[in-house]
Amino acid sequence: MAALEAIKYERGRLDVLDQLRLPHEFVYDNVSTCEEAFDSIKSMRVRGAPAIAIVAALALAVELHHTKDESKTKQETVQYINKRLDYLLGSRPTAVDLSNAIKLLKQVSQSAAESTDAKDDGSACADVRRGYIDAAEKILEDDLTTNLAIGRYGAEYLRRQQLPITEGTQGAPDKTYRKLSVLTHCNTGSLATSGHGTALGIIRSLHKMNYLEHAYCTETRPYNQGSRLTAFELVYEKIPSTLITDSMAGALFARMKESKNISAVIVGADRVARNGDTANKIGTYSLAVLAKAHNIKFIVAAPTTSIDLETVSGADIKIEDRAPKELTQITGAVVGKDGHVDVNTTARVAVAHQEIDVWNPSFDVTPSKYIDAVITEKGEVVRSAKGTFDFKAIMPERWAQQVEGTELRRTNGKSRLDDSTQFQMDNI
């Protein structure tokens, strides 16, 4: 079975799966300009923090590949790239991966301008464009490697939390531990990344290792990423799974925790603050509180690029508000009287009074005290007995630059934050 791909790319061409048409239609949109990428992200045809950053980066790469800007010098090319990146940043301000990618790409473009040994301005401008394109493509390549590592570390972490089995229970492959069940929220799989996924990547790895008994996914109102996308991925890959509404999680834990060995809630992250507070899809906070009440592990799966060391706590994270109609209206394929789903016919229907006031934040912030571990591509960071997360242990260089360096500058009377990149990319 071919793996799901939300992003198809070869130099000069970018195709992005229109996720608003899932699960009934499988349609790719060609994205060849920054404006088209902005619209895809803003309209949520593409979503998921890693995928957003990748699409934005590659859209400008495609644009630069096909269209020469009017720059006459290499520095003008850098300025043009920076202007286009600043425009793309406005498509999703909450996603730290996007802002981090933009920081990196600006840095790479400037470095390319400074290091080129071209003899004429035209060749120097081409070197800057080429440096940008190479860096954007490496973001895509590194994301898949990162996701596979998160899946492996997360599966092994959860495996180690399991108690030895008693006689008569179903064991994992080594017959020592019970298989486990998990709940996930929103969509954090291949459709949200370059492949495999973060939180859903851990579930994939658990299933592949034969440690997984069952996966539960929430519908994730109001945009239904869970029912439209995660359920689609789970069924596509034949992972044993069940869809529930967001409000059923507490009942699920109360009734099935023991019989199904529900061991963890696994979610992704749009931004993790320095203290571990985590911004993620609305409803994540509620699940964290329920998990703690039922003594179930609450796990955040995120690449280190989603950890924002410059944001001290969740109080500093900007939360995006979405349109009221996302709560009061819904679009879907028409179901005939015979139960047949007509994928070629869609309808938009009202599900609430259209004059009711609506509050529709896209994200919430889960306080770090409810999070047991953050799983990254460099391993797990477990909440300490003091309630802290030691991100310095897995990112010492970034910590030195962005935390200790900032504190030193403040001590010296300077308040400007360090603009160092959070992406760790070698050999660009």
Summary of the structure (lengths in Angstrom):
residues: 428
radius of gyration: 22.4
end to end distance: 33.5
largest distance: 76.8
contacts: 1500
relative contact order: 0.11
helix: 43%
strand: 19%
